Amino acid sequence: MNGSGRWVLPDVARGVAITAMLIAHAGPFVSGAGRPALDTIARLSDLASPLFSLVMGMAAAIVLARDRHVPGFLWQQAVRGLVLIGLGAWMDQWGTWIAIVLSNLGITLLVGSLVLVLGAWVTAVTAVAVLVVSQPLLESVARAAGPLDYYATDLESYLLRWTALDPYYRLVNLLPFFLVGALLARWGYAGRPDVRVSGAMVVAGVVGAAVLTTSRFPAPEARVSGTYADTAHDVTQVLVAVGVIGLALAWRPTAAVLRPFAPIGVVALSLYVAHGAVVALLADTVYADTGGRPAPGTVDWTTFVVFVGGFLLLSWAWGRWIGRAPIEWALGFVTRRRVRA
C-alpha cells in the first residue's frame, strides 16, 4: 500500500492499461508509420482490455476481502458495472474510430463479482472452464445468432455483442482475466508482489509468446478475436506486463519509474471518457472530410505524442494533487462506499 491506503500494483497496472489504450486510440495519426511502430501499437492495443479486466478483478477481490459484506459488495459492483455499461453504450453513439470496451468490461464486472462471492475454488474452476469452452462457445453463438449489426441499438444486439459477438472483446474472453486477477489479490500478490511469482510470469509469458510465434498458430494479424490462439496471445502479454510491473515495484529505482502510472490509474475511467470525447470532437470537425478519422497512410508523430502525452500529463497531475476524478468520485458517492482498490 501507499500512504493513502491504496494498493500500488493495481493502480500502476491500471495506469499502464489506460496508457496502452490511449496509444492504441492515437494509432490512426501514424497509420503510415513503419512496421515496427505499428506492431508495437497493435500489441499495446491487444494488452489494454485484458489487463483492465485483470485489474478490475484485483480491485473487486480487495474490496470483498476488506469489507466481508456480500450484499454491500454486490450492490457496489452492480452499480459500477451498470455505470460502465451505460457509459459504453453512450460512447458507442459518438461515432469515433475507437472500439469502445466499457460495456464489455461492465458486464464482466457484473458476472465476475457474482462468481467471486462463491469462493476461491469456484473462482479458479470457473476461470479454467470459461477458457476451455471459449472458442467453441463463441462459434456456436455466432452460428445461432447469424450476422450481427454492430451498430444496432436494441437490447438483444447489445447483449449479444457484450457477451459473445463483439469483434474485439467480450465477456467470454475477459471473464477469465477478471477471475485470475481476483485470485492474485486473494493470494496477496496485488498487495505485495512476490519476486519469484513475478519472474515466473515473465518467463511464462516470453516462452508462450515464442511458442506462438514459431508454431502453427496464425500470425497476430491473421488471428480471429476470441479464438484460442488470440486468447493465448493475450495471456502471454498480460503475464509479461504484470510480471514486469511486479518485478519493478520490488526494486526501488525501477519502482520510482513506474509510480507515476499510479495516479494515472486512479483517474483511468474519467481519462478514458474524456479521451473518447476529444476523439469524437476531432472526428466531427478536423477529420470530417476524411471519414471521421485521419487519412490512411498518415504519419503525424507530433499530434500522436501531444494527443497521448498531453492527456497522460494532465491525468497524472489530477491524480497526484487532486485525487479521484469526476466519474470516480460520482461512483464513490452513489455507492456511499470509499473505494481504495
C-alpha positions in Angstrom: 0.0 0.0 0.0 1.0 3.6 -0.4 0.4 6.4 2.1 -3.2 6.9 1.1 -4.1 3.3 1.8 -4.3 2.4 -1.9 -2.8 -0.8 -3.3 0.1 0.3 -5.6 0.2 -2.6 -8.1 -3.4 -2.4 -9.2 -3.1 1.4 -9.6 0.1 1.1 -11.6 -1.3 -1.7 -13.7 -4.4 0.3 -14.4 -2.3 3.2 -15.4 -0.3 1.0 -17.7 -3.5 -0.3 -19.2 -5.0 3.1 -19.9 -1.7 4.3 -21.3 -1.7 1.4 -23.7 -5.3 2.2 -24.7 -4.5 5.8 -25.3 -1.6 4.8 -27.6 -3.9 2.5 -29.5 -6.5 5.2 -29.9 -3.9 7.5 -31.3 -2.8 4.9 -33.9 -4.6 6.5 -36.8 -2.4 9.5 -36.5 0.6 7.4 -37.6 -1.2 4.7 -39.7 1.5 5.1 -42.4 4.4 4.5 -40.0 6.8 1.6 -40.3 6.0 -1.9 -39.4 7.9 -1.9 -36.0 5.9 1.1 -34.8 2.6 -0.3 -36.0 3.3 -3.7 -34.5 4.1 -2.1 -31.1 0.8 -0.1 -31.2 -1.1 -3.2 -32.1 0.4 -5.2 -29.2 -0.4 -2.4 -26.8 -4.0 -2.3 -28.1 -4.2 -6.1 -27.5 -2.9 -5.7 -24.0 -5.1 -2.9 -22.7 -8.6 -4.6 -22.3 -7.4 -7.9 -20.8 -5.1 -6.0 -18.4 -8.0 -3.7 -17.4 -10.2 -6.8 -16.7 -7.4 -8.4 -14.6 -7.1 -5.2 -12.5 -10.9 -5.0 -12.1 -10.8 -8.5 -10.6 -8.0 -7.5 -8.3 -9.9 -4.4 -7.1 -13.1 -6.3 -6.6 -11.4 -9.0 -4.5 -9.6 -6.4 -2.4 -13.0 -4.7 -1.6 -14.6 -8.0 -0.8 -11.8 -9.1 1.5 -11.7 -5.8 3.3 -15.4 -5.4 3.9 -16.6 -9.0 4.0 -20.2 -7.8 3.5 -21.5 -9.7 0.5 -24.8 -7.7 -0.1 -22.9 -4.4 0.1 -20.2 -5.7 -2.1 -22.6 -6.9 -4.8 -24.5 -3.7 -4.7 -21.4 -1.6 -5.1 -20.1 -3.8 -8.0 -23.5 -3.8 -9.7 -23.6 0.0 -9.7 -20.1 0.2 -11.0 -20.9 -2.4 -13.7 -24.1 -0.7 -14.8 -22.3 2.7 -15.0 -19.6 1.2 -17.2 -22.3 -0.4 -19.4 -24.2 2.9 -19.7 -21.1 4.9 -20.4 -20.0 2.4 -23.0 -23.4 2.4 -24.7 -23.4 6.2 -24.7 -19.9 6.5 -26.2 -20.9 4.0 -28.9 -23.2 6.6 -30.3 -20.4 9.2 -30.7 -19.2 7.8 -34.0 -15.5 7.7 -33.4 -12.7 5.4 -34.6 -12.3 4.0 -31.1 -13.6 0.5 -30.3 -15.5 1.2 -27.0 -14.9 -1.6 -24.5 -16.5 -0.1 -21.4 -19.8 -2.0 -21.7 -17.9 -5.3 -22.2 -15.9 -4.6 -19.1 -19.0 -3.6 -17.2 -20.8 -6.9 -17.9 -17.6 -8.7 -17.0 -17.7 -6.9 -13.6 -21.3 -7.9 -13.0 -20.8 -11.6 -13.8 -17.3 -11.8 -12.2 -18.4 -10.3 -8.9 -21.2 -12.9 -8.6 -18.5 -15.6 -9.1 -16.2 -14.1 -6.5 -18.6 -14.4 -3.6 -18.8 -18.2 -4.2 -15.2 -18.7 -3.0 -11.7 -19.2 -4.4 -12.2 -22.7 -5.7 -15.3 -21.8 -7.7 -13.5 -18.7 -9.0 -10.5 -20.8 -10.2 -12.6 -23.6 -11.7 -14.8 -21.0 -13.5 -11.8 -19.3 -14.9 -10.4 -22.5 -16.3 -13.8 -23.7 -17.6 -14.5 -20.5 -19.4 -11.1 -20.6 -21.1 -11.6 -24.1 -22.2 -15.1 -23.6 -23.7 -14.5 -20.1 -25.0 -13.8 -20.8 -28.7 -16.5 -23.5 -29.3 -19.0 -21.4 -27.3 -18.4 -18.3 -29.3 -18.6 -20.2 -32.6 -21.9 -21.8 -31.5 -23.4 -18.4 -30.5 -22.2 -16.9 -33.8 -23.9 -19.7 -35.8 -27.1 -19.4 -33.9 -27.3 -15.6 -33.9 -26.2 -15.1 -37.5 -24.7 -11.9 -38.8 -24.8 -9.2 -36.2 -25.3 -5.5 -37.0 -22.5 -3.8 -34.9 -24.4 -0.5 -34.9 -27.8 -2.0 -33.8 -29.0 -0.3 -30.6 -31.7 -2.8 -29.4 -31.0 -4.5 -26.1 -30.7 -8.0 -27.6 -28.0 -6.9 -30.1 -26.1 -5.1 -27.3 -26.2 -8.2 -25.0 -25.0 -10.5 -27.8 -22.2 -8.1 -28.6 -21.1 -7.6 -25.0 -21.2 -11.3 -24.1 -20.1 -13.2 -27.2 -20.2 -11.4 -30.6 -18.2 -8.2 -30.2 -15.4 -8.3 -32.8 -12.8 -7.0 -30.3 -13.5 -8.2 -26.7 -16.4 -9.8 -24.9 -17.5 -11.3 -21.6 -16.4 -14.9 -22.6 -12.8 -13.8 -23.1 -12.5 -11.1 -20.5 -14.0 -13.0 -17.6 -11.0 -15.4 -17.1 -8.7 -12.4 -16.7 -11.0 -10.9 -14.2 -11.2 -14.0 -12.1 -7.4 -14.6 -12.2 -6.9 -11.0 -11.1 -9.2 -11.7 -8.2 -7.3 -14.8 -7.2 -3.9 -12.9 -7.4 -5.4 -10.3 -5.0 -6.8 -13.0 -2.7 -3.4 -14.7 -2.5 -1.7 -11.4 -1.6 0.1 -10.7 -4.9 -1.7 -7.4 -5.5 -0.6 -6.0 -2.2 3.0 -7.4 -2.0 4.1 -8.8 -5.4 6.4 -11.8 -4.9 9.6 -11.6 -6.9 9.6 -15.3 -7.7 6.0 -15.2 -8.9 6.7 -12.1 -10.9 9.7 -13.7 -12.5 7.8 -16.8 -13.3 5.1 -14.7 -15.0 7.6 -13.0 -17.2 9.3 -16.3 -18.2 6.0 -18.0 -18.9 4.8 -15.0 -21.0 8.0 -14.8 -23.0 8.2 -18.6 -23.6 4.5 -18.6 -24.5 4.9 -15.8 -27.0 7.9 -17.5 -28.5 5.9 -20.7 -29.0 3.0 -18.8 -30.5 5.4 -17.1 -32.9 7.2 -20.2 -34.1 4.2 -22.7 -34.0 1.4 -23.4 -36.4 -0.8 -20.8 -34.7 -1.8 -17.9 -37.0 0.3 -14.7 -37.0 -1.1 -11.9 -34.9 -2.5 -10.1 -38.0 -4.3 -13.3 -39.1 -5.8 -14.2 -35.7 -9.6 -14.0 -35.2 -10.5 -12.3 -31.9 -11.9 -14.9 -29.4 -10.1 -17.9 -30.7 -7.7 -20.0 -28.6 -4.7 -18.5 -30.5 -5.9 -15.0 -29.8 -6.6 -15.7 -26.2 -3.2 -17.3 -25.8 -1.6 -14.2 -27.3 -3.5 -12.0 -24.7 -2.5 -14.3 -21.9 1.2 -14.0 -22.8 1.1 -10.3 -23.0 -0.7 -9.9 -19.6 1.7 -12.3 -17.9 4.7 -10.3 -19.1 3.1 -6.9 -18.2 2.0 -7.9 -14.7 5.3 -9.8 -14.1 7.4 -6.8 -15.2 5.3 -4.5 -13.0 5.7 -6.8 -10.0 9.5 -7.0 -10.5 9.8 -3.3 -11.0 7.9 -2.5 -7.8 10.2 -4.7 -5.8 13.3 -2.7 -6.6 13.3 1.0 -5.5 14.9 2.6 -8.6 12.5 0.9 -11.0 9.6 1.4 -8.7 10.2 5.1 -8.9 10.0 4.9 -12.7 6.6 3.1 -12.5 5.0 5.0 -9.7 3.8 7.9 -11.9 1.4 5.4 -13.5 -0.4 5.0 -10.2 -2.1 8.5 -10.1 -3.0 8.0 -13.8 -4.6 4.7 -12.8 -6.6 6.4 -10.1 -8.4 8.5 -12.8 -8.4 6.0 -15.6 -12.2 5.9 -16.2 -12.6 9.7 -16.4 -9.5 9.8 -18.6 -11.0 7.2 -21.0 -14.3 9.1 -21.3 -12.5 12.4 -21.8 -10.2 11.0 -24.4 -13.2 9.5 -26.3 -14.9 12.9 -26.2 -11.9 14.6 -27.7 -11.7 11.9 -30.4 -15.4 12.4 -31.2 -14.8 16.2 -31.5 -11.9 15.6 -33.9 -13.9 13.2 -35.9 -16.8 15.7 -36.3 -14.5 18.7 -37.1 -10.9 18.2 -38.2 -11.4 14.9 -39.9 -15.0 15.3 -41.1 -13.8 15.3 -44.7 -11.8 12.1 -44.4 -14.5 9.8 -43.0 -14.1 10.9 -39.4 -10.5 9.8 -38.9 -7.0 10.7 -40.2 -6.5 9.7 -43.8 -4.9 6.3 -44.4 -1.1 6.5 -44.6 -0.9 9.5 -42.2 2.4 9.9 -40.3 2.0 12.7 -37.8 4.1 11.9 -34.8 3.7 15.4 -33.3 0.0 15.0 -33.0 0.4 11.5 -31.7 2.8 12.5 -28.9 0.7 15.5 -27.9 -2.5 13.6 -28.0 -1.1 10.8 -25.8 1.4 12.7 -23.7 -0.9 15.7 -23.0 -3.7 13.5 -21.6 -1.3 11.4 -19.5 0.4 14.5 -18.1 -2.9 16.2 -17.2 -4.2 12.9 -15.7 -1.0 12.4 -13.7 -1.3 15.9 -12.3 -5.0 15.5 -11.4 -4.5 12.1 -9.7 -1.3 13.3 -7.9 -2.7 16.5 -6.5 -6.5 16.3 -6.6 -7.2 12.6 -6.3 -10.3 10.9 -7.7 -11.6 12.4 -11.0 -15.3 13.3 -11.5 -16.6 9.9 -12.6 -14.7 8.0 -10.0 -15.9 10.5 -7.3 -19.5 10.1 -8.5 -19.3 6.3 -8.4 -18.0 6.5 -4.8 -20.8 8.9 -3.9 -23.5 6.8 -5.4 -22.4 3.6 -3.7 -21.5 5.5 -0.5 -18.5 3.3 0.0 -15.0 4.6 -0.2 -13.2 2.6 -2.9 -9.5 2.2 -2.3 -8.7 -0.7 -4.6 
